Amino acid sequence: MGEEDKNNGISRRNYLKTSLFGTAGLFLAPSIVPSTVFGKNAPSNKINVAQIGCGRIARGHNLPRTMENEDVRIVAVCDVDRKRMKEGKQLVEDWYRENKGSENYVDVKMYQNYRELLAQSDIDAVIISTPDHAHLLPCVEAALAGKDIYMEKPFSLTIEEGRFMSDLLHRTGTVFQLGSQQRGDRPWPHFRRACKLVRNGRIGQLHTVKVGLPGDPPGGDPTPMPVPEHLDYDGWLGTTSYQPYTEQRVHPLDGYSRPGWLRIEQFCAGMITGWGTHHVDTAQWGMGTEYTGPIEIEGQAEFPTDDPDYDGLWNVHGDFLVEAKYANEVKMLISGEFPNGIRFEGDEGWIFVTRSGGSDPDSGDEEGPLQASNRTILNSEIGPDEIHLYRAEEQHANWVRCIKSRDKTAAPPEIAHRSNTACLVSHIAMKLPRKLYWDPVNERFKNDDEANSMLSRPQRYPYKISQIPGLNR
């Protein structure tokens, strides 16, 4: 264990022997060195990348940002929705034609089953832009197949899934990056700047962090519909329980507007992880608690299902308030009552940081993305002997650079897991009417069987973790 891990209290117990995934123990296939290290795909040449999940985030963010990197070539796309798969292929080929001036720059291969894609030896790395409930299986199998991984947030649907994934990714040596764009200097360098100022005491002793984060509205039509012929709906449901198909449970049949699954707890915890992953990650970055988590937490929230007459489809949390305390005595409050962003409060001042331009939801703040109680705080210089945080040019570019160097990325597995865990314990606290006591080393609630039962979810056959080739009981 490195010094950084020791100082932040990471437990390196043999988790696989005690989790729901490894009651009898699991055997991990040997780590496979990505082909980028040798031969014609050596670091001086192109890194062949495949896109898994061709929806809104892939099209509007992950593919364009990745294709900007000269060291990368997108060679394949995969989606359980064949219509989206074909449109993904078209998007990539059109981009290369317009930006490379060649009609035949790349012939993008298409796959409806990600396992067929991962079997291709000429693919070096994958981008996983699937819904939250569908991160686990392709991430684990890509790591076992020797592919480096960029994955959309949040890290996992449950805390036990996240622990399993982080341990596996470290063990296989996978170069992993989570889509935590607030850790990149492009497009928002002010998040790192805010965290550096806080970590270096520019607002004195930090005592409170306020995270502004909205909830989601109720609604949605649960009326069953015929499954579209181009959609592998059973594969889309994956590990989760079977429910009748309806368009607003999945994604739009036409276009790429915000999908309904984001508002259904079967597939997503709601905004607490959907956007909380970003803001809570920044909060923990500024607090210096990236490798641990809260020790006490309590919350309250409005859920549509609290109304016995509610007959809508969407059931994630609405308005909410969570209060968490860390071992360093810092309190973190999360609520839609605060402005969208992160406010660090110390005994000598405060700093507020938010996004600027193109964010969803937009902060709407007209005073600028980085504010402070005193302008001199923002103008302060960080000396060479002070704390200097990891600098990433842009998340996708940082990932590509680390694939070549085999260095740690800006948002590696353990940081990704810990940020998501803080969100997920917040979600559990919203459900239970009492203060919870969290052990961030052993990743269990203290003396609370009901809360601990919410650390995992049942998995549906044949999409269980135990069915993954390369993992043998």
C-alpha positions as CSV (number, residue, x, y, z in Angstrom):
1,M,0.0,0.0,0.0
2,G,1.4,3.4,-0.9
3,E,1.8,6.2,1.6
4,E,-1.2,8.1,0.1
5,D,-3.4,5.1,0.6
6,K,-2.3,4.6,4.2
7,N,-2.8,8.2,5.1
8,N,-6.3,8.2,3.8
9,G,-7.4,5.0,5.5
10,I,-8.1,2.7,2.6
11,S,-8.7,-0.8,3.8
12,R,-6.9,-3.4,1.7
13,R,-8.8,-6.4,3.2
14,N,-9.6,-9.2,0.8
15,Y,-13.0,-7.8,0.0
16,L,-13.7,-10.5,-2.6
17,K,-14.1,-13.0,0.2
18,T,-16.8,-11.1,2.0
19,S,-18.9,-9.3,-0.6
20,L,-22.0,-10.5,-2.3
21,F,-19.9,-11.1,-5.4
22,G,-17.4,-13.5,-3.7
23,T,-18.9,-15.4,-0.8
24,A,-17.0,-18.4,-2.0
25,G,-14.1,-16.4,-3.4
26,L,-13.4,-15.4,-6.9
27,F,-10.5,-16.1,-9.2
28,L,-9.4,-13.2,-11.3
29,A,-8.0,-13.9,-14.7
30,P,-4.4,-12.7,-15.2
31,S,-3.9,-9.1,-16.1
32,I,-3.6,-8.5,-19.9
33,V,-1.2,-5.8,-21.0
34,P,-3.0,-3.6,-23.5
35,S,-1.7,-3.9,-27.1
36,T,-0.9,-0.2,-27.1
37,V,2.3,-1.1,-25.3
38,F,3.8,-3.2,-28.1
39,G,3.8,-3.7,-31.9
40,K,2.1,-1.6,-34.5
41,N,-0.2,0.0,-31.8
42,A,2.8,1.2,-29.8
43,P,2.5,4.5,-27.9
44,S,3.8,6.4,-31.0
45,N,0.9,5.2,-33.0
46,K,-2.9,5.3,-32.8
47,I,-4.8,4.0,-29.8
48,N,-7.9,2.1,-31.1
49,V,-10.9,3.0,-29.0
50,A,-14.5,1.6,-29.0
51,Q,-17.6,3.3,-27.8
52,I,-20.0,1.3,-25.7
53,G,-23.4,3.1,-25.4
54,C,-24.2,5.6,-28.2
55,G,-26.7,7.8,-26.4
56,R,-26.9,11.5,-25.5
57,I,-23.6,11.7,-23.4
58,A,-21.6,9.7,-25.9
59,R,-22.7,11.8,-28.9
60,G,-22.6,15.2,-27.3
61,H,-19.5,14.8,-25.1
62,N,-17.5,11.6,-25.0
63,L,-17.0,10.9,-28.7
64,P,-16.3,14.5,-29.8
65,R,-13.8,15.1,-26.9
66,T,-12.0,11.8,-27.5
67,M,-11.8,12.2,-31.3
68,E,-10.0,15.6,-30.8
69,N,-7.0,13.6,-29.6
70,E,-4.6,12.9,-32.4
71,D,-3.3,9.7,-30.7
72,V,-6.8,8.1,-30.9
73,R,-8.9,6.5,-33.5
74,I,-12.5,5.4,-32.8
75,V,-12.9,2.1,-34.6
76,A,-16.1,0.5,-33.2
77,V,-19.4,1.4,-31.6
78,C,-21.8,-0.8,-29.6
79,D,-25.4,-0.3,-28.3
80,V,-28.2,-2.6,-27.4
81,D,-30.4,-0.2,-29.6
82,R,-29.4,-1.0,-33.2
83,K,-30.8,2.4,-34.3
84,R,-28.5,4.3,-32.0
85,M,-25.6,2.0,-32.9
86,K,-26.0,2.8,-36.6
87,E,-26.3,6.5,-35.8
88,G,-23.2,6.3,-33.7
89,K,-21.2,4.8,-36.6
90,Q,-22.5,7.6,-38.8
91,L,-21.5,10.3,-36.3
92,V,-18.0,9.0,-36.0
93,E,-17.4,8.5,-39.7
94,D,-18.9,12.0,-40.5
95,W,-16.6,13.6,-37.9
96,Y,-13.5,12.0,-39.4
97,R,-14.5,12.8,-42.9
98,E,-15.0,16.5,-42.0
99,N,-11.9,16.8,-39.8
100,K,-9.5,14.5,-41.7
101,G,-10.5,15.2,-45.2
102,S,-10.8,11.5,-46.1
103,E,-13.9,9.5,-47.1
104,N,-12.2,6.3,-45.9
105,Y,-10.4,7.4,-42.8
106,V,-12.0,4.6,-40.7
107,D,-14.7,1.9,-41.3
108,V,-16.4,1.9,-37.9
109,K,-17.5,-1.6,-36.9
110,M,-20.8,-2.1,-35.1
111,Y,-21.8,-4.5,-32.3
112,Q,-25.0,-4.9,-30.4
113,N,-23.4,-7.1,-27.8
114,Y,-20.4,-5.5,-25.9
115,R,-18.8,-9.0,-25.3
116,E,-18.3,-9.4,-29.1
117,L,-16.6,-6.0,-29.2
118,L,-14.4,-6.8,-26.2
119,A,-13.2,-10.0,-27.9
120,Q,-11.6,-8.0,-30.7
121,S,-7.8,-8.0,-30.1
122,D,-7.2,-4.8,-32.1
123,I,-9.3,-2.7,-29.7
124,D,-7.1,-1.1,-27.0
125,A,-9.5,0.8,-24.9
126,V,-13.2,1.5,-24.5
127,I,-15.5,4.4,-23.5
128,I,-18.5,3.2,-21.4
129,S,-21.4,5.6,-21.7
130,T,-24.2,3.2,-20.7
131,P,-26.9,4.0,-18.1
132,D,-25.9,3.8,-14.4
133,H,-27.2,0.3,-13.9
134,A,-25.2,-0.9,-16.9
135,H,-21.7,0.2,-15.8
136,L,-20.7,-2.9,-13.8
137,L,-20.6,-5.7,-16.4
138,P,-18.9,-4.0,-19.3
139,C,-16.4,-2.3,-17.0
140,V,-15.4,-5.6,-15.3
141,E,-15.2,-7.5,-18.6
142,A,-13.3,-4.8,-20.3
143,A,-10.7,-4.8,-17.5
144,L,-10.4,-8.6,-17.7
145,A,-10.0,-8.3,-21.5
146,G,-7.0,-5.9,-21.1
147,K,-8.8,-2.8,-22.3
148,D,-8.2,0.6,-20.7
149,I,-11.5,2.3,-19.7
150,Y,-13.1,5.8,-19.7
151,M,-16.5,5.5,-18.0
152,E,-19.3,7.9,-17.5
153,K,-20.2,8.8,-13.9
154,P,-21.4,7.7,-11.5
155,F,-18.9,4.9,-10.8
156,S,-21.5,2.3,-9.8
157,L,-25.2,1.7,-8.9
158,T,-24.3,0.3,-5.4
159,I,-21.5,0.6,-2.9
160,E,-20.6,-3.1,-3.0
161,E,-20.5,-3.0,-6.8
162,G,-18.1,0.0,-6.5
163,R,-15.8,-1.7,-4.1
164,F,-15.6,-4.8,-6.3
165,M,-14.9,-2.6,-9.4
166,S,-12.2,-0.5,-7.7
167,D,-10.4,-3.6,-6.4
168,L,-10.5,-5.3,-9.8
169,L,-9.3,-2.3,-11.7
170,H,-6.3,-1.8,-9.5
171,R,-5.5,-5.5,-9.6
172,T,-5.6,-5.6,-13.5
173,G,-3.6,-2.4,-13.9
174,T,-6.3,-0.9,-16.0
175,V,-5.8,2.8,-16.9
176,F,-9.2,4.1,-15.8
177,Q,-10.8,7.5,-15.9
178,L,-14.2,8.5,-14.6
179,G,-16.0,11.3,-16.4
180,S,-15.5,13.9,-13.6
181,Q,-15.1,16.9,-15.9
182,Q,-14.7,19.3,-12.9
183,R,-11.3,17.8,-12.3
184,G,-10.1,18.9,-15.8
185,D,-8.7,22.4,-16.5
186,R,-10.8,22.3,-19.7
187,P,-13.5,23.6,-19.6
188,W,-13.6,24.6,-15.9
189,P,-10.2,25.3,-14.3
190,H,-11.8,27.2,-11.5
191,F,-12.7,24.0,-9.6
192,R,-9.1,22.9,-9.1
193,R,-8.3,26.6,-8.3
194,A,-11.0,26.7,-5.6
195,C,-9.8,23.4,-4.1
196,K,-6.2,24.5,-4.0
197,L,-7.1,27.7,-2.2
198,V,-9.1,25.8,0.4
199,R,-6.5,23.1,0.9
200,N,-3.9,25.8,1.4
201,G,-5.8,27.6,4.1
202,R,-6.8,30.7,2.3
203,I,-10.2,30.8,4.0
204,G,-8.7,29.7,7.3
205,Q,-9.9,26.5,9.0
206,L,-12.6,24.8,6.9
207,H,-15.7,23.9,8.9
208,T,-18.6,23.7,6.5
209,V,-19.2,22.7,2.8
210,K,-22.6,23.5,1.2
211,V,-23.4,21.6,-2.0
212,G,-26.2,23.0,-4.1
213,L,-28.0,20.2,-6.0
214,P,-31.6,20.0,-7.3
215,G,-34.0,17.1,-7.2
216,D,-36.1,15.7,-10.0
217,P,-39.8,16.1,-10.6
218,P,-42.4,13.3,-10.6
219,G,-44.2,12.1,-13.7
220,G,-43.7,9.7,-16.6
221,D,-46.2,7.4,-18.3
222,P,-45.9,3.8,-17.1
223,T,-48.3,2.4,-19.7
224,P,-46.7,-0.7,-21.3
225,M,-45.7,-0.5,-25.0
226,P,-44.5,-3.1,-27.5
227,V,-40.7,-3.4,-27.4
228,P,-39.1,-1.8,-30.5
229,E,-37.7,-4.4,-32.8
230,H,-34.3,-2.6,-32.9
231,L,-33.9,-2.7,-29.1
232,D,-32.5,-5.6,-27.0
233,Y,-34.7,-4.7,-24.1
234,D,-33.7,-7.7,-21.9
235,G,-30.0,-6.7,-22.4
236,W,-30.8,-3.1,-21.6
237,L,-32.4,-4.1,-18.3
238,G,-29.3,-6.1,-17.5
239,T,-28.8,-6.9,-13.9
240,T,-32.0,-5.2,-12.8
241,S,-35.5,-6.8,-12.5
242,Y,-37.8,-7.3,-15.4
243,Q,-40.4,-4.5,-15.9
244,P,-42.7,-3.9,-18.9
245,Y,-41.2,-1.7,-21.6
246,T,-42.4,1.8,-22.1
247,E,-40.5,4.6,-23.9
248,Q,-40.2,6.8,-20.8
249,R,-38.6,4.0,-18.8
250,V,-35.7,3.8,-21.3
251,H,-34.8,6.5,-23.8
252,P,-36.5,8.4,-26.6
253,L,-37.2,6.4,-29.7
254,D,-36.2,9.5,-31.7
255,G,-33.7,12.0,-30.8
256,Y,-31.3,12.2,-27.8
257,S,-33.1,14.3,-25.2
258,R,-32.8,13.5,-21.5
259,P,-33.8,9.8,-21.0
260,G,-36.5,8.6,-18.5
261,W,-34.2,6.1,-16.8
262,L,-32.5,9.0,-15.0
263,R,-35.6,9.4,-13.0
264,I,-36.2,5.8,-12.0
265,E,-34.5,4.2,-9.0
266,Q,-34.2,0.8,-10.7
267,F,-31.6,2.3,-12.9
268,C,-30.3,5.5,-11.1
269,A,-30.4,7.0,-7.6
270,G,-31.4,10.4,-9.1
271,M,-29.6,13.7,-8.9
272,I,-27.7,12.7,-5.7
273,T,-25.5,10.6,-7.9
274,G,-26.3,12.0,-11.4
275,W,-24.9,15.4,-10.5
276,G,-23.8,14.8,-6.9
277,T,-21.0,12.7,-8.3
278,H,-19.5,15.9,-9.7
279,H,-20.2,18.3,-6.9
280,V,-19.5,15.9,-4.0
281,D,-16.3,14.9,-5.7
282,T,-15.2,18.5,-5.8
283,A,-16.2,18.9,-2.1
284,Q,-14.1,16.0,-1.1
285,W,-11.2,17.2,-3.3
286,G,-11.3,20.5,-1.4
287,M,-11.7,18.9,2.0
288,G,-8.8,16.5,1.3
289,T,-11.0,13.5,1.9
290,E,-10.8,11.8,-1.5
291,Y,-9.9,8.4,-0.1
292,T,-12.3,8.3,2.8
293,G,-15.9,9.4,3.5
294,P,-18.3,10.8,6.1
295,I,-18.6,9.1,9.5
296,E,-22.1,10.4,10.4
297,I,-25.0,11.2,8.0
298,E,-28.7,12.0,8.1
299,G,-31.1,13.1,5.5
300,Q,-34.7,13.8,4.5
301,A,-36.2,13.8,1.1
302,E,-39.5,14.0,-0.8
303,F,-40.2,10.9,-2.9
304,P,-43.2,10.7,-5.3
305,T,-44.1,7.3,-3.9
306,D,-44.7,8.9,-0.5
307,D,-48.1,9.7,-1.9
308,P,-50.2,6.5,-1.9
309,D,-52.2,7.8,-4.9
310,Y,-49.1,8.4,-7.1
311,D,-49.4,6.5,-10.4
312,G,-46.4,8.0,-12.3
313,L,-43.3,6.2,-13.5
314,W,-40.5,8.4,-12.2
315,N,-39.7,7.8,-8.5
316,V,-36.3,9.3,-7.7
317,H,-36.0,11.9,-4.9
318,G,-37.3,15.4,-5.2
319,D,-36.4,18.2,-2.7
320,F,-34.0,16.9,-0.1
321,L,-31.5,17.9,2.6
322,V,-28.5,15.8,3.7
323,E,-26.1,16.6,6.5
324,A,-22.8,14.6,6.8
325,K,-19.9,14.9,9.2
326,Y,-16.3,13.8,8.4
327,A,-13.6,12.7,10.8
328,N,-11.9,16.1,10.5
329,E,-15.1,17.7,12.0
330,V,-16.0,19.3,8.7
331,K,-19.8,19.3,7.9
332,M,-21.1,18.8,4.4
333,L,-24.7,19.9,3.6
334,I,-26.3,18.9,0.3
335,S,-29.6,20.5,-0.8
336,G,-31.4,22.1,-3.7
337,E,-32.0,25.1,-1.3
338,F,-28.4,26.1,-1.9
339,P,-27.1,27.7,-5.2
340,N,-26.0,25.1,-7.7
341,G,-22.3,24.6,-6.9
342,I,-20.0,24.1,-3.9
343,R,-19.4,26.7,-1.1
344,F,-16.5,26.2,1.2
345,E,-16.8,28.1,4.5
346,G,-13.8,28.7,6.8
347,D,-13.2,30.8,9.9
348,E,-11.6,33.5,7.8
349,G,-13.8,33.5,4.7
350,W,-15.6,31.5,2.0
351,I,-15.2,30.4,-1.6
352,F,-18.0,29.4,-4.0
353,V,-17.4,27.6,-7.2
354,T,-19.8,26.5,-9.9
355,R,-19.9,25.7,-13.6
356,S,-20.1,28.4,-16.3
357,G,-21.8,27.9,-19.7
358,G,-23.4,24.8,-21.1
359,S,-24.0,23.0,-17.8
360,D,-27.1,20.8,-17.2
361,P,-28.6,22.0,-14.9
362,D,-27.1,25.5,-15.5
363,S,-26.2,27.4,-12.3
364,G,-27.6,30.6,-13.8
365,D,-25.0,32.5,-11.7
366,E,-24.2,35.9,-13.2
367,E,-21.4,36.8,-10.8
368,G,-18.9,34.4,-12.2
369,P,-18.0,30.8,-11.6
370,L,-15.5,31.5,-8.8
371,Q,-16.4,33.8,-6.0
372,A,-15.0,34.6,-2.5
373,S,-15.8,36.6,0.6
374,N,-12.8,38.8,-0.3
375,R,-11.2,39.3,-3.7
376,T,-7.7,39.0,-2.2
377,I,-8.5,35.3,-1.6
378,L,-8.9,34.6,-5.3
379,N,-5.8,36.6,-6.2
380,S,-3.6,34.7,-3.7
381,E,-0.6,32.9,-5.2
382,I,0.1,29.3,-4.3
383,G,3.8,28.9,-3.4
384,P,6.0,26.1,-4.6
385,D,6.1,24.5,-1.2
386,E,2.3,24.5,-0.8
387,I,-0.2,21.9,-1.9
388,H,-0.5,21.6,-5.7
389,L,-3.3,19.3,-6.9
390,Y,-3.3,17.0,-9.8
391,R,-3.6,19.0,-13.0
392,A,-5.4,17.4,-15.9
393,E,-5.7,19.3,-19.2
394,E,-9.1,17.7,-20.1
395,Q,-10.5,14.4,-18.8
396,H,-10.4,12.6,-22.2
397,A,-7.0,14.0,-23.1
398,N,-5.7,13.1,-19.7
399,W,-7.0,9.5,-20.1
400,V,-5.3,9.2,-23.5
401,R,-2.0,10.6,-22.1
402,C,-2.1,8.1,-19.2
403,I,-2.8,5.2,-21.5
404,K,0.5,5.9,-23.2
405,S,2.4,6.6,-20.0
406,R,0.6,4.1,-17.7
407,D,0.3,6.8,-15.1
408,K,-2.7,7.4,-12.8
409,T,-5.5,9.5,-14.2
410,A,-7.2,12.5,-12.7
411,A,-10.2,10.4,-11.5
412,P,-8.8,6.9,-10.9
413,P,-11.0,4.0,-9.5
414,E,-10.6,4.6,-5.8
415,I,-11.4,8.3,-6.0
416,A,-14.3,7.6,-8.3
417,H,-15.6,5.0,-5.9
418,R,-15.2,7.2,-2.8
419,S,-17.0,10.1,-4.3
420,N,-19.9,7.9,-5.4
421,T,-20.0,6.3,-2.0
422,A,-20.6,9.6,-0.3
423,C,-23.5,10.1,-2.7
424,L,-24.9,6.7,-2.1
425,V,-24.8,6.8,1.7
426,S,-26.6,10.1,1.3
427,H,-29.3,8.4,-0.7
428,I,-29.6,5.7,1.9
429,A,-29.9,8.4,4.6
430,M,-32.8,9.9,2.7
431,K,-34.6,6.6,3.0
432,L,-34.1,6.0,6.7
433,P,-35.5,8.4,9.5
434,R,-32.4,8.4,11.7
435,K,-28.8,9.4,11.9
436,L,-26.5,6.8,10.4
437,Y,-22.9,6.0,11.4
438,W,-20.7,5.1,8.5
439,D,-17.3,3.3,8.7
440,P,-15.4,4.4,5.7
441,V,-12.6,1.9,6.2
442,N,-14.7,-1.2,6.3
443,E,-17.5,0.4,4.2
444,R,-20.3,-0.7,6.5
445,F,-22.9,1.1,8.7
446,K,-22.3,0.6,12.4
447,N,-24.9,-1.5,14.1
448,D,-27.6,-1.0,11.4
449,D,-28.6,-4.1,9.5
450,E,-31.3,-2.3,7.6
451,A,-28.9,0.3,6.2
452,N,-26.3,-2.4,5.4
453,S,-28.9,-4.3,3.4
454,M,-29.0,-1.3,1.1
455,L,-25.3,-1.5,0.1
456,S,-26.2,-4.0,-2.6
457,R,-29.1,-5.1,-4.9
458,P,-30.1,-8.5,-6.2
459,Q,-28.9,-9.3,-9.7
460,R,-31.0,-11.0,-12.4
461,Y,-29.8,-14.1,-14.2
462,P,-28.0,-14.3,-16.6
463,Y,-26.6,-10.8,-15.9
464,K,-25.1,-11.6,-12.5
465,I,-21.5,-10.9,-11.8
466,S,-20.9,-14.6,-11.3
467,Q,-21.8,-15.2,-14.9
468,I,-18.9,-13.2,-16.2
469,P,-16.3,-15.3,-18.2
470,G,-13.0,-15.1,-16.4
471,L,-14.5,-14.9,-13.0
472,N,-14.7,-18.4,-11.6
473,R,-16.1,-19.4,-8.2
